[in-house]
């Protein structure tokens, strides 16, 4: 039986997949910064609604350091969203762009977390990062074939 965090992570993966597909549909139809603003503003409204409805994630009090790190994380997501709109607008396929963005973020954070948060650097983690980087390279260097399906 999967643990609660694993089910939440799988649910998040489904929403992130939908996010990438919808974002790809929006790219080229809205400017990069405006698209990111609409995306992040809508996300903020959705989170505010969830918070107002009582979805708060526990009773932990907010510390100044927690708020500071949340703001910095939000700024990183904002810049990442603008760059993601740019990459997709410039023709990045969802399979490659999404893999590089998410896979690259996971690989980098997986390698930095042992030094920043004293998480274990295990052989399993290193193999996982190596496989993720391999997937990024394979998808990012994929060439269009002559048997490619037409776009819908």
Beta strands, then each sheet from edge to edge (+ up, - down):
end
